[in-house]
Amino acid sequence: MLHVAVVGSGPSGCYTAQSLVQQDPDVVVDVLDRLPCPYGLVRYGVAPDHEKIKSLQNNLRTVLEHDRVRFLGGVQVGPGGVPAARLRELYHAVVYCVGAATDRHLGIPGENLPGSWSATEFVSWYSAHPDAVDDGFVRGAHSAVVIGVGNVAVDVTRMLARGTAELTPTDMPQAALTALAGSRVTDISMVGRRGPSQARFTTKELRELGTLPDTEVTVDPAELGRDPAYVDTSGLPAPQRRNVEVLHGWAESPPQDSRHHIRLRFFLRPVELLAAAGRVGAVRFERTEPDGQGGVKGTGHYEDVEAQLVLRSVGYRGVPLEGLPFDPATGTVPNLAGRVVREGLVAPGEYVAGWIKRGPTGVIGTNRPCAKETVTSLLEDASVLVQRELRADPFTALRAEGIEPVEWTGWQAIERAEAELGASLGRGVVKLPDWQSLMTAAHGTTV
């Protein structure tokens, strides 16, 4: 049997495991994750009110319940855990599917002021990621600026405008629900440095903003008119054309008297976060204009937008993994069709898939062909890899070294505990929000 470790249980990790067991009946796979819970960003990155996307967990569950796939949660690979070299000793091959673990920064003055966060930190908080901290995101804020015009930016904008009635049925942790229910944020600006035809959000996500109860969405017609592709949409791909049509409709809508006001802004580049009373108080933007080459250039005109909460949503970035090569320019591990490349040479037995392989691009489904390519490379190498005899079952070896992985039964215990917590609160399933409660539930004692 070829014994493979897949590091990461998000979509890329699960699709890698699935492809391995489907293509070769002599492969067994251990899917390792630092967290005691599987599914990666499907559990901790998809907005809690997006039940259809979250239901993808059911497909990933089928993979992890395969009789030749074993889930081992709570296993840190790298510093403080299992070194990459040790993992390589325990398995014939290792596939790293660890995603892009950090955010891109704006690199502007004031970015680290209190009240300024990455969108990922905000998402982690309302998604109950055990590493998240509750630092009062919305406390004392009545105006928010979201920098970025992708789907994550739309998600956090929508969550800021959601009411208690819409959030209570979700699996959002109770503390986040209470905080958002009591939020005084009523004005939200979502701002992009380029035009509407270049925005990264999908039309489905964009339209959802217009369905929020007691919420007005406005767009400045003058900002839309700065985009040549807005004036003549005939050359735009269908998705971008649909986006422009939605924005055009909002630009022509009459004013409403609503509690929440979402402003979609374009051609504004953040240049500084301004302080007020020891925290962020406004964002200074420079007006931009098309440069004729698909980008934008500054105009020297500035505008300050009030905000006590700033969320940057300008992309993810991969981080170096101890024991593996890393390309800081792309935030990826150098590879050839998924095979890790060290100093120009392929490293036998080490592979990558997902964002750490290709960068943070595409949608969830993009990970499937990416994983298949890596698995094809691995199985081409299998006849060489399997010649190395493994000395012990990896699970047994990990326990002997003081590591207690959370097995699938432990994850099922967490699921039961979350259902019980929700029932006690008069809600549906409610996520456990911290390491202690997760590990307590996983080991079968009362939370």
Secondary structure, 3 states (H helix, E strand, C coil): CEEEEEECCCHHHHHHHHHHHHHCCCEEEEEECCCCCCCCHHHHCCCCCCHHHHCHHHHHHHHHCCCCEEEEECCCECCCCECHHHHHHHCCEEEECCCCCEECCCCCCCCCCCCEEEHHHHHHHHCCCCCCCCCCCCCCCCEEEEECCCHHHHHHHHHHHCCHHHHCCCCCCHHHHHHHHCCCCCEEEEECCCCHHHCCCCHHHHHHHCCCCCEEEEECHHHHHCCHHHHCHHHCCHHHHHHHHHHHHHHCCCCCCCCEEEEEECCEEEEEEEEECCEEEEEEEEEEEECCCCCEEEEEEEEEEECCEEEECCCEECCCCCCCCCECCCCECCEECCEEEECCEEEEEEEECCHHHHCCCCCHHHHHHHHHHHHHHHHHCHHHHCCCCCCCCHHHHHHHCCCCCECHHHHHHHHHHHHHHHHHCCCCCCCCCCHHHHHHHHCCCCC
